[in-house]
């Protein structure tokens, strides 16, 4: 590893790590030898089991990402328990299931707050503590193929994910060599969040995907792991993992 390279992560904060892709990320990072602090609105039995089995390497908390005081306290607790945080995976998000004309102003505001404002504030919090401690680190923002390809019923959701990708590019220029900042943009999973598209549209996505299937979490994990651990010059980029469906 070159002297100028950002070192690999050792303590990672993962938002939205209680289920689905988030839980898979936590399990994968713990399996790679990292210490992981993760929070979500509720702790699932699966996450609780992992935290109980790895008390020295996993800290789990029930925290709403929009609660700034609670997230700040969790970050402080995480650093006291696991050590200084040197990486962040912004994974927490909520989905959308309505056409734009039918989405209420309150729902729009909530989507933006959870998917865009709160992750930016969490990133600011982690970076300020990281840089004040003289550390260099890594940030991975989990976005979506929706940021670059239109889908009905996902207007606000797509806007928030596009916003995170734009912020990533600018943040990479701000931070220069002090932190590597990138996005991973998965295609659609077979999940509750993708159910809004319906069977017909999901089937159409599969048919136009050269690999012939929806994205699986296991296909995303190696990319996130690489961005957190590898000696890499990837910075300010979005890596799409969708079998070329959005090409």
N, C-alpha and C positions, 0 to 999 in steps of 0.2 A: 504494500500500500504506500502510495506517495505521501510525502510529508504534508502536502497541501490538501489531501483528500479529507472530506468529512468522515470521521470515524463511524464504524457501525454502531447501531443502536444497542443499548443494554437495558434501559428501562423505558417501556413504551406505554403511553396512555391511549386507550382505545375507547371512543365513544360509541354507544349503541352496541355493546358487546354481549348482550344477553341471549340472542337467538339469531338464526339465519346466518348470513354472511359474517356478521359481527362476531358471533360465538365461534364460528370456524376460524376467523382471524386470530382470536385470543388463543384458541387451542393450538393452532399452528405455531404461533410465536412462542408459547410456553414450551412446546415440543422442540423448538429450535434453541432452547436454553435461555430465553430472555425472561426478564421480570415484567409483568404486565399488570397495570391498573386499568380497570374498566368499569364503566357505569352505564346504566340505562334507567328508564323510569321504574322498572321493577326487575328484581333478580329472579331469573328462572331457576327451576330445580337443576337443570344441566349446568348452569354457571355456578350455582351454589356448591354443587358436587365437586367441580373443578377447583374452586377456591378452598374448599375443605381439604382436598387431596394435596394441594400445593400451597400451604399457608405462607411459605417464605417467598413465593414467586408470583402469587396472584392475589390482588386486592380487588374486591367487587363491591360496588355501592349502588344503592337505589337513589338516583339523582336525576332530576329533570334538567336537561341541557339548557333550558331557557331560564333557569334559576341561577343567576350569576353568583349569589352568595354561596349557594350549595356547591356549585362547580368549583369555586375558588377553594372552599374548605376541603373538598375531596382531593384536589390537586396537592394541597399542603399535606394532607394525611398520607397520600400516596408517596410523596417524597420522604416523609418521615419513616414510612414503613419499608419502602423498596429502594430508596436512593433517588438522586436527582433525575428528573425526567429528561431524556435526550431525544425522544421521538414521540410523534403524535399521529394517530390514524383517525381522521374525521370520518366516521361511518354513520353516526346517528342521523336519521331522516324519517320523515313521514311521507306517505304517498298521497295521491290525489285520485278521485274516482268520479269526477264530474266535468262536464263541458264548461268552458270558461264563462259562458253567459249564465250558467246555473250555479256558479261558485260564489258564495256570499263574500262580501268584503271582509268579514271576520275570519272566514276560512282562508282567504288569500293572505291576510296578515299573519295568520298562524303558520302557514306553509313557509312564508318568507322568514319568519322568526326562527323556526326550528331548523330549516334546511340551509339558511344562508347567514342570517345575523348571528345566531348562537355559535355556529362553527367558527366564524371569523373572530368572535370575542374569545372563544376558547383558544384559538390559535394565538391571538395576541397575548393572552395570559401565559400560556406555555412559553412562548418566545421571550417574553420579558424576563421570566425567571431563568430561562436557559442562558440568555445573553448576559444577564447580570452576574451569573455564576461563571462566566468566561467559557461556557461550553458551546460546541457546535453540534448541530443535530439534524434531524430529518422529519419531514412532514409528508404524509400521504393523504390526499383527499379522495374519498370514494365518491365519484360522480355517477354518470349514467350515459348510455348511448342516447338518451333523450335530449341531452345537451346539444347534440348535433344533428338529430333527425327528428322530424315532427311526428307526434302521435296524438290523436284526438283524446280528450279527457285528461291530458297531462300538461296543460299550458303552463300553469304556475310552477309545477314540479320541475318541468324542463327549464324554466327561467332560473330557478334557484341553482340547479346543477350547472347551467351555463355560467352563472355568476361565480360559482366556486372555481370553475376552470379559468375564467378571466382573472380572478383574484390570484390564482396560483401563478400565472405568468408574470404578473406585476410583482408579487411577493418575491419570486425568484430573483428579479432584478434588484429589488430593495436589499435583500439579504446577501447577495453576492455569494461568497464562499463560506458564510457563517452557518448556512443550513441549506440542505437540498430539499426542494419543494416540488412535488409532482402529484398528478392525478392518476387514478385508475378508474376507467369508465367501463364497467361491465355491461354486457347486453342483458336482455331480460332473463331472469330466473323463473323457474316454475314456482311461484310464491304467491302469497296473498297480495302483495303489491302489484304484481303483473296481472292479477285476475281481472282488473278493471278493463283490460283490453278485450277480454272475451275469447272464447275458443276459436272463432273464425280468424280473428286478427293474429292471435298467437300462432295458429296454424300457418297463416300466410308468412309470418316471420320465419318460421322453421323452413318453409319451402324455399324462401329466397336466401337462406343461409347456406353458403357452400359446405360447411361442415355438417349440416343436416340436423342440428339440435340446438336447443336453448343453452345459454351459458350455465355452467355448473360452478358452485363456489370453489371446488377443487382446482378449477382452471384459473381462478383469480389469485389464489393464495401464493403461488410461486412468484408472481409479479410483485405483490406487496412485500413479500419476504426479501426479494432482491433489492427493492428500493430502500428498504430499511437496513440491509446488512452488507450489500455488495460494495466493492470498491468501484464506484461508477461515476461517470460524468453526466448522467442524465439529470437534468435540472429544468424546471419550468415546463414540463411536458405532460401531455395526457396520453396514456397508453390505453387503447381500446381493446377490450377482450370480448368479442361478439361473433367470432367465426366469420367475419367480413360481411355480416348482415347489413351493416350501415354504410357499406362502401358504395 
